[in-house]
Amino acid sequence: MEGGSSYDSLPHDIILHIFSYIFSRLPLDCVFRLKCVCKAWSVLISDFEALHLKRLRETSHGIICLHTHRDSRDCKISFEIRSLQVGRGFKTLLEKDVFRSNMYSRFLMNIGQVHSLDGLICLNDGEDFDVFNPTTKELNSLPPCPCDAFPAFPDSRRSVMLSGFGYCPLTKQYKVLSIFHYVYGDLFNQTPLSGFKAAIITVGRSNSSWRIIDIPSSYPFSDNTTFCINGTFYWFNYSKNQNQYQYHHITAFNVSDETFQEIGLPPQVDMRPLKTLRLAEHEEGRLCLVDFVEHNGEHLDVYIMLENHQWEFRFRVFFEDFQQYEYDASDSYPECVSCLRIGKILVFSDDAQRWHLYDIKSKALEFFNLGSSPPNNMFRGVSIFEESFTPICRS
């Protein structure tokens, strides 16, 4: 392309079309290395990258979901992460099989979490973590988190309560967080051996190891949902009041200085019973709290957290728009607000085989038929996802 090449007489769009056809059939890591050939190739491949991402994003709804499937005969649990495509159902992004000696249904219900950020996906299979970019096929399997030994309790184990995936703007590194404590006994009669601890690791470094940090709060954790915004993880804690479990506060963990902070709830929802509140990320890139108003079940209220950790009421969504689909919010609290970052609410049908995306501003509903699921198949969560060439290691 340099030094009087015959390509010089062709329009750039035609050259890009020809080479895009060739590049699309090569592994992307090979294409990226071709940038070093010359300046003209570097420009051409940069244009190809932009065009390739544009095409991927135009065919995707920007939503991924995790399903798990149990095979008791082989003690195997299969994980599948799929992307919701425009007019074409789902595209499988990752499949993984793990083997567990304990196949209790209660155990299966508590494993499998998916997080997504900047085109990277983090899968927690209940014990281990994988971070991968489905666009570039880059995969980083993190080392196992170390376990303390309790000789007096040979059946002791680490029980993971929460996990999260985030980005630290200060160090420009991705982090994985795991909140756990040590217990002994079977799955139905667990006795704690330790207080809650946070394990955190930097993604993408060959010498990375987990750092274990004691959590100062003694309040239990309400669910397995965390959000990381601007380098800070957030999750709920609860307390017990007159034999009723109630939300107590939000814990914030800053990954830069590894400090914890308690954040109070809005006065309108203070000490709300469990399963009526959820955390989410708003379109503005702020943490938001969603209140499924329990006393009437007619609507949900959304509050935005401001810079000073104060809360501002932002909007209300009425469930009457979903009545034609026999929607019951109490069955899908965690996933209903998983798409707030793109200004939508996820609505499930009763048989969980149909999704509806409700646009908060236009009040429009999009319908998706998921098809039938095989026996022992469990839906484990939704995350917002946008294809990118983001490398897992930025250092």
URTA-V559439 format. One record per residue. N is the residue number from 1. PHI is phi in whole degrees, 0 to 359 (* if undefined). PSI is psi as a letter, one per 40 degrees, with the letter a starting at -180 (* if undefined). D_CENTER is the distance of its C-alpha to the mean C-alpha in Angstrom with 1 decimal. Layout:
n=<N | N>
phi=<PHI | PHI>
psi=<PSI | PSI>
d_center=<D_CENTER | D_CENTER>
This chain:
n=<1 | 2 | 3 | 4 | 5 | 6 | 7 | 8 | 9 | 10 | 11 | 12 | 13 | 14 | 15 | 16 | 17 | 18 | 19 | 20 | 21 | 22 | 23 | 24 | 25 | 26 | 27 | 28 | 29 | 30 | 31 | 32 | 33 | 34 | 35 | 36 | 37 | 38 | 39 | 40 | 41 | 42 | 43 | 44 | 45 | 46 | 47 | 48 | 49 | 50 | 51 | 52 | 53 | 54 | 55 | 56 | 57 | 58 | 59 | 60 | 61 | 62 | 63 | 64 | 65 | 66 | 67 | 68 | 69 | 70 | 71 | 72 | 73 | 74 | 75 | 76 | 77 | 78 | 79 | 80 | 81 | 82 | 83 | 84 | 85 | 86 | 87 | 88 | 89 | 90 | 91 | 92 | 93 | 94 | 95 | 96 | 97 | 98 | 99 | 100 | 101 | 102 | 103 | 104 | 105 | 106 | 107 | 108 | 109 | 110 | 111 | 112 | 113 | 114 | 115 | 116 | 117 | 118 | 119 | 120 | 121 | 122 | 123 | 124 | 125 | 126 | 127 | 128 | 129 | 130 | 131 | 132 | 133 | 134 | 135 | 136 | 137 | 138 | 139 | 140 | 141 | 142 | 143 | 144 | 145 | 146 | 147 | 148 | 149 | 150 | 151 | 152 | 153 | 154 | 155 | 156 | 157 | 158 | 159 | 160 | 161 | 162 | 163 | 164 | 165 | 166 | 167 | 168 | 169 | 170 | 171 | 172 | 173 | 174 | 175 | 176 | 177 | 178 | 179 | 180 | 181 | 182 | 183 | 184 | 185 | 186 | 187 | 188 | 189 | 190 | 191 | 192 | 193 | 194 | 195 | 196 | 197 | 198 | 199 | 200 | 201 | 202 | 203 | 204 | 205 | 206 | 207 | 208 | 209 | 210 | 211 | 212 | 213 | 214 | 215 | 216 | 217 | 218 | 219 | 220 | 221 | 222 | 223 | 224 | 225 | 226 | 227 | 228 | 229 | 230 | 231 | 232 | 233 | 234 | 235 | 236 | 237 | 238 | 239 | 240 | 241 | 242 | 243 | 244 | 245 | 246 | 247 | 248 | 249 | 250 | 251 | 252 | 253 | 254 | 255 | 256 | 257 | 258 | 259 | 260 | 261 | 262 | 263 | 264 | 265 | 266 | 267 | 268 | 269 | 270 | 271 | 272 | 273 | 274 | 275 | 276 | 277 | 278 | 279 | 280 | 281 | 282 | 283 | 284 | 285 | 286 | 287 | 288 | 289 | 290 | 291 | 292 | 293 | 294 | 295 | 296 | 297 | 298 | 299 | 300 | 301 | 302 | 303 | 304 | 305 | 306 | 307 | 308 | 309 | 310 | 311 | 312 | 313 | 314 | 315 | 316 | 317 | 318 | 319 | 320 | 321 | 322 | 323 | 324 | 325 | 326 | 327 | 328 | 329 | 330 | 331 | 332 | 333 | 334 | 335 | 336 | 337 | 338 | 339 | 340 | 341 | 342 | 343 | 344 | 345 | 346 | 347 | 348 | 349 | 350 | 351 | 352 | 353 | 354 | 355 | 356 | 357 | 358 | 359 | 360 | 361 | 362 | 363 | 364 | 365 | 366 | 367 | 368 | 369 | 370 | 371 | 372 | 373 | 374 | 375 | 376 | 377 | 378 | 379 | 380 | 381 | 382 | 383 | 384 | 385 | 386 | 387 | 388 | 389 | 390 | 391 | 392 | 393 | 394 | 395>
phi=<* | 247 | 69 | 81 | 298 | 295 | 292 | 298 | 275 | 270 | 299 | 300 | 298 | 289 | 300 | 298 | 297 | 295 | 287 | 297 | 298 | 286 | 298 | 294 | 258 | 248 | 301 | 298 | 295 | 292 | 298 | 298 | 293 | 291 | 300 | 280 | 296 | 193 | 297 | 297 | 294 | 299 | 295 | 297 | 290 | 298 | 294 | 298 | 302 | 297 | 292 | 297 | 295 | 301 | 294 | 298 | 288 | 289 | 260 | 238 | 275 | 76 | 226 | 242 | 222 | 246 | 237 | 239 | 228 | 258 | 239 | 294 | 294 | 259 | 53 | 245 | 240 | 255 | 249 | 224 | 255 | 234 | 252 | 283 | 260 | 285 | 71 | 225 | 72 | 243 | 241 | 285 | 259 | 205 | 232 | 212 | 248 | 232 | 242 | 233 | 288 | 256 | 245 | 302 | 299 | 294 | 296 | 296 | 295 | 258 | 240 | 96 | 223 | 234 | 229 | 218 | 200 | 55 | 83 | 259 | 237 | 245 | 249 | 253 | 266 | 105 | 228 | 243 | 235 | 233 | 242 | 212 | 246 | 292 | 283 | 264 | 70 | 286 | 227 | 229 | 271 | 284 | 294 | 299 | 285 | 294 | 246 | 288 | 264 | 235 | 305 | 287 | 230 | 297 | 264 | 290 | 202 | 271 | 251 | 279 | 263 | 219 | 215 | 203 | 224 | 211 | 232 | 260 | 297 | 292 | 262 | 57 | 227 | 269 | 232 | 244 | 243 | 227 | 255 | 207 | 212 | 265 | 223 | 222 | 101 | 280 | 295 | 261 | 220 | 267 | 242 | 294 | 251 | 209 | 283 | 285 | 229 | 249 | 247 | 226 | 218 | 274 | 271 | 96 | 249 | 294 | 257 | 291 | 220 | 284 | 258 | 259 | 231 | 288 | 267 | 292 | 283 | 260 | 285 | 293 | 258 | 275 | 201 | 257 | 257 | 229 | 227 | 244 | 229 | 53 | 81 | 232 | 272 | 230 | 205 | 274 | 236 | 227 | 223 | 250 | 228 | 53 | 64 | 234 | 278 | 224 | 295 | 247 | 195 | 249 | 264 | 246 | 238 | 274 | 284 | 288 | 253 | 55 | 245 | 250 | 212 | 265 | 241 | 287 | 274 | 302 | 305 | 293 | 239 | 300 | 62 | 289 | 300 | 299 | 73 | 248 | 238 | 216 | 265 | 203 | 250 | 273 | 303 | 282 | 77 | 248 | 290 | 231 | 245 | 248 | 252 | 277 | 303 | 282 | 288 | 231 | 63 | 264 | 201 | 236 | 246 | 243 | 245 | 252 | 275 | 273 | 299 | 270 | 66 | 270 | 249 | 234 | 293 | 248 | 199 | 231 | 240 | 266 | 283 | 297 | 292 | 255 | 298 | 295 | 256 | 52 | 281 | 238 | 298 | 294 | 274 | 214 | 306 | 297 | 272 | 305 | 256 | 291 | 252 | 298 | 298 | 252 | 74 | 227 | 242 | 269 | 242 | 258 | 279 | 299 | 271 | 61 | 260 | 227 | 245 | 227 | 260 | 260 | 278 | 296 | 283 | 271 | 62 | 276 | 242 | 256 | 249 | 226 | 264 | 274 | 82 | 284 | 253 | 290 | 301 | 63 | 265 | 237 | 278 | 243 | 150 | 230 | 214 | 281 | 216 | 227 | 302 | 203 | 258 | 301 | 285 | 293 | 258 | 253 | 274>
psi=<e | i | f | f | i | e | e | d | e | i | i | d | d | d | d | d | d | d | d | d | d | d | d | e | e | i | h | d | d | d | d | d | d | e | d | e | d | i | d | d | d | d | d | d | d | d | d | d | d | d | d | d | d | d | d | d | d | d | e | i | e | f | h | i | i | h | i | i | h | h | g | d | d | e | f | h | h | h | h | h | h | i | h | h | i | h | e | f | b | i | h | h | d | h | h | h | h | i | h | h | d | h | f | i | d | d | d | d | d | e | i | h | i | h | i | i | h | f | e | i | h | h | h | h | e | d | d | i | i | h | h | i | h | e | d | e | e | h | h | h | h | i | i | i | h | i | h | i | h | g | d | e | g | d | e | i | i | h | h | h | d | i | i | i | h | i | h | h | d | d | e | f | i | i | i | h | h | h | h | i | i | h | i | i | i | a | d | e | g | h | h | i | e | i | i | i | i | h | h | i | i | h | i | e | h | d | e | i | i | h | h | h | h | h | h | d | i | e | h | i | h | d | a | f | h | i | h | h | h | f | e | h | i | i | i | i | i | i | i | h | h | f | e | h | h | i | h | d | i | h | h | h | h | h | e | d | e | f | i | i | i | h | h | i | i | i | d | d | e | h | f | i | i | i | e | e | i | i | i | i | h | i | d | e | f | i | h | i | h | h | h | g | h | d | d | e | f | e | i | i | i | h | i | h | h | i | d | e | e | i | i | h | h | d | i | h | h | h | e | d | e | e | d | e | e | f | h | h | d | e | e | f | d | d | d | d | e | e | e | d | d | e | f | i | h | h | h | i | i | d | e | e | e | h | i | h | h | h | h | d | d | e | f | i | h | i | h | h | h | e | i | i | i | i | i | e | h | h | h | e | i | i | i | h | h | h | i | i | f | h | i | d | h | e | *>
d_center=<43.3 | 45.3 | 49.0 | 50.3 | 48.0 | 48.6 | 45.1 | 46.1 | 47.8 | 44.8 | 42.5 | 39.1 | 37.3 | 39.2 | 38.6 | 34.9 | 35.0 | 36.9 | 34.8 | 31.5 | 32.9 | 33.6 | 30.4 | 28.2 | 29.8 | 29.2 | 26.3 | 24.6 | 25.2 | 28.9 | 28.9 | 27.4 | 30.3 | 32.8 | 32.2 | 34.6 | 37.5 | 38.7 | 37.9 | 38.3 | 35.8 | 33.3 | 33.6 | 33.5 | 30.4 | 28.6 | 29.6 | 28.5 | 25.0 | 24.8 | 26.3 | 24.0 | 20.8 | 22.5 | 23.3 | 19.8 | 18.4 | 21.3 | 20.7 | 17.0 | 15.7 | 12.5 | 10.3 | 8.8 | 9.1 | 9.6 | 13.1 | 15.2 | 18.9 | 21.5 | 24.8 | 27.0 | 29.9 | 28.2 | 25.9 | 23.1 | 19.5 | 18.0 | 14.4 | 13.8 | 11.0 | 12.7 | 12.8 | 14.9 | 18.1 | 20.8 | 23.7 | 22.8 | 20.4 | 17.5 | 17.3 | 16.2 | 14.1 | 14.2 | 16.2 | 16.7 | 19.3 | 19.7 | 22.8 | 23.2 | 26.6 | 25.5 | 24.5 | 24.8 | 22.9 | 21.7 | 20.3 | 18.4 | 17.0 | 15.4 | 13.6 | 10.7 | 7.0 | 4.3 | 1.8 | 4.4 | 7.5 | 11.1 | 11.0 | 9.6 | 7.2 | 6.9 | 8.1 | 9.7 | 12.8 | 14.3 | 16.3 | 15.2 | 12.4 | 12.3 | 11.1 | 12.5 | 13.4 | 14.4 | 16.8 | 18.8 | 18.1 | 17.7 | 16.3 | 16.3 | 16.5 | 16.6 | 19.7 | 19.8 | 19.7 | 23.4 | 24.8 | 27.7 | 30.8 | 32.5 | 35.8 | 37.0 | 34.0 | 33.6 | 30.9 | 28.7 | 25.0 | 21.8 | 19.7 | 16.1 | 15.2 | 11.8 | 9.4 | 7.4 | 7.1 | 9.4 | 12.6 | 16.1 | 18.5 | 21.5 | 21.2 | 19.1 | 17.0 | 13.4 | 12.9 | 11.2 | 12.1 | 13.3 | 15.4 | 18.2 | 21.9 | 24.6 | 26.2 | 28.9 | 30.1 | 28.8 | 25.6 | 27.6 | 29.5 | 27.5 | 29.3 | 27.6 | 29.1 | 27.4 | 25.7 | 22.0 | 20.9 | 18.1 | 17.6 | 16.3 | 16.7 | 16.9 | 15.4 | 18.0 | 21.2 | 23.5 | 24.8 | 21.7 | 21.8 | 20.1 | 21.5 | 22.1 | 22.6 | 24.1 | 22.6 | 25.5 | 24.5 | 25.7 | 23.8 | 21.6 | 17.9 | 17.3 | 14.0 | 10.9 | 8.8 | 8.6 | 8.3 | 9.9 | 12.5 | 15.4 | 15.2 | 14.9 | 12.5 | 13.3 | 13.6 | 16.3 | 19.5 | 22.2 | 25.9 | 28.6 | 31.4 | 34.2 | 32.4 | 29.5 | 26.0 | 25.0 | 22.4 | 23.9 | 21.9 | 18.7 | 18.4 | 17.5 | 17.3 | 18.4 | 17.5 | 20.7 | 23.2 | 21.3 | 22.6 | 21.6 | 22.5 | 22.8 | 22.3 | 24.2 | 23.2 | 25.1 | 28.6 | 28.1 | 25.4 | 26.5 | 26.6 | 25.1 | 24.8 | 21.6 | 19.4 | 20.5 | 18.1 | 14.4 | 12.6 | 10.9 | 11.2 | 14.5 | 15.8 | 17.9 | 15.1 | 16.0 | 14.6 | 15.8 | 16.9 | 17.5 | 20.6 | 21.3 | 25.0 | 26.3 | 30.0 | 30.2 | 27.0 | 27.9 | 25.2 | 22.1 | 22.5 | 20.1 | 20.9 | 19.9 | 20.2 | 22.9 | 23.7 | 25.9 | 23.3 | 25.3 | 23.9 | 25.0 | 25.1 | 23.8 | 24.1 | 24.6 | 23.6 | 26.0 | 25.2 | 28.6 | 27.1 | 25.3 | 28.3 | 29.5 | 26.5 | 27.2 | 23.8 | 23.3 | 20.6 | 21.0 | 19.6 | 16.1 | 15.4 | 11.7 | 11.0 | 13.9 | 12.5 | 9.0 | 10.9 | 13.0 | 12.1 | 14.2 | 16.7 | 16.2 | 15.9 | 15.0 | 18.0 | 18.7 | 22.2 | 23.8 | 23.6 | 19.8 | 21.1 | 20.9 | 18.4 | 19.6 | 17.9 | 20.0 | 20.6 | 21.4 | 24.1 | 25.9 | 25.3 | 25.0 | 23.3 | 22.0 | 22.5 | 20.7 | 22.4 | 20.2 | 23.2 | 24.0 | 21.9 | 23.8 | 24.8 | 22.5 | 19.4 | 16.6 | 13.7 | 10.7 | 8.0 | 6.9 | 4.8 | 7.3 | 8.7 | 12.1 | 14.3 | 15.8 | 18.1 | 16.3 | 17.6 | 15.6 | 18.7 | 20.1 | 23.0>
